[in-house]
Amino acid sequence: MGFASRCSSDRCSRNRLNLTQSGGVTFGGTLGSMRCVTLDGSNDYLSAGNQSALDVLHSTSVSYLAIAQQDAGTTGILASKFDSGADKGHAFYILNSAKTFYVLKSGTGAAIEVVSSSGRSTGVPYMLGVAYGGTSAASGVSAYVNGAVDPLTVSTDSIGTATANTAAFCVGASDPGKSGGTYFPG
């Protein structure tokens, strides 16, 4: 999986992230002609720790870009800063239906959740992007596949006031090491 992230907030542009690896992350693999990391789906991920600059609040803009190849029949986290215990944070997934999913939760039961309208083939690399414009509404979320707009289906559109969390920002995992932690296989 290849991964890049950009946060449009001024706080983010001033902070360099040092990612630490966990599990058996393999560096230097290839995805087509691109160099990448390979994650096993059970305990491999990269972590930047709890970086408050990467908290996404209801009014904060953020965008993700990932080049990923999904294994058949799996759901995996591309990137997240999500605390499932507090039910707050943000995450970018590929679902087992090969559809992309973005969620922003506030910890009060309120959320913005959108799913791409169409799935993709497994075993094929795709450039996947998602952007949230800080509008406090699902209409502020845009998704892209290989540079083209990917229509979205809104699951939930009631964010309220999102709050910061203490979860680590991770590439390839959400809540790593916790019961119910999810990893990216690919």
N, C-alpha and C positions, 0 to 999 in steps of 0.2 A: 504494500500500500504506500503510495506517495502522499504526502500531506503538506499543505501550506495554509496558514491562517492569517487573517489581518483584521484588526479591530480598528474602526475609524476614529475611535476616541483618542484625543491627544495623549491621555495617560498611557495608552498602549504603545504608541509609536516611540515613546521614550524608554521603554523597557525591553531589554533583550531577554529571551527565555533560554534557560539552560535546561534541557530535557534529560532526565535520568531514565535508564531502561530498567525494566523488571521482566522476569521470565527469560525466555530464550530469544529475544528479538534478534532477527538476522538482518544485518546491514549489508548493503552491496548486492542484493538480489537485482533482478531485472523484471520489469513489467513492460513488455514490448521492447522498445529501445531505451526506456528510462531506468535509471538506477532507483532503487526503492528499499524499503524495509519490509520484511515478511513477518506477520503476526500469526500465532498458532490458534487463536480463538479460545484458549483456555486460561492463560495467565500472562501473555505478552502485552506490554503497553509501554508508552513513554509518558512521563509525568513532568510537569513544570512546578508541581507543588501548588499550594494555595496562593495564587497571584490575584490580589484584589483588583488589579488593573484589568483582569479578564472576567470580572463579574459583569453580566449583562442585565441591566435593569430595564424596566418597561420602556424607558425613554432613551436607551443606549443603542446606537447602531453597531452592528457586527456583520462580518461576512466570513464565510468559510469556503475554501477551495480544496478539493481532494481528488486525487487520481486513485481509483480503487477498483479492484477486481474481487468480486464476492464469490465465495464458495457456494455451491448449490444448497438450498434449503436452510440457510442460516440467517440470523439477524445479528447485526454487529454495529458497534458504536464507532463512528469515524473520529469524533472528538466530543468532549463534554467537560463541563464544570457543573456537575449535578450532584446534589446530596439527596438520595432517595429517602433517607430517614426524615429529613425536613421537607421533602417534596418541593424543592426549589432549585433553580438553576437553569441551564440550557444544555441541549445535546443535539447532535447531528448524527442520524442513524442511516443504515440501509436495512430495511425490513426483509424477512424471509420471502416476501413476495417480490423482491428486487426493486421495491419502490423506496425512494428516499423520504425521510421523515425529519422534521425539525420541531423541537418543543422548547418552550420557555415557560417555566412555572414559577409562581410567586410564593408558594408555601402556604397559601390560604385556600387551596383548592381551586384557584383560578389559574388559567393557562391560555397560551396560544399554541395550538397544535395543528400542523399542516402536513399532508401526505401528497407525494407526487401522484398524478392521475394514472400514469402508466408505469409498468415494470420494465426491467431490463434483463438481458440474458446474463446468466451466471457464467463465470469463467472468462469474461470479456472485460478488459479495462475500460473505464469511463472516467471522464473528467466531470465531477459533480460539484456544484456550487449552490450555496444558499446565502441570502442576504436578508437581514432584518433592519428596517429603517428607523427603529425607535419610535414607531407611531402608536404603540399600545394597542394595535389591532392586527389581525391576521392579514388584512389587506396590505400591510407593510412588509410582508415576506415575499420574496421572489426566489425561484429555484431555476437551475440551469443544468443541462446535460450536454456535454461536448459543445458548449458555447451557445446552445439554443435554449430559449425559454421553455421550462418544463411546467405545464399547467398544474395547479395545486387544488386539492380538495381540503377544505377547512373542517377539522374535527371539532375544535374548541376555539372560541374567540371571546374570551373574557379574562383578561390578564389582571386587572386591578393594579396594584402597586407591587411590582417585583422587588425583592430585596436581595442583598448580597448573601453569599454562603461561604462556608469554610472548606468546601470540597477542593480537591486538587484539580487543576486543568490537565486533562489527559488526552492523549492521542491513542486511539485504539481501545479505549475502555471507559466505563462509567462505574463508579463505586468499586474500584479494584480492591480485592481482598475481603470485601464484605459479602455476606450472604445475599444472593441476588445480583452480584456484580456481573456486568456484561462486557464481553470482549469482542474484538473484530477478528474474524477468521479470514485471512487472505493475504 
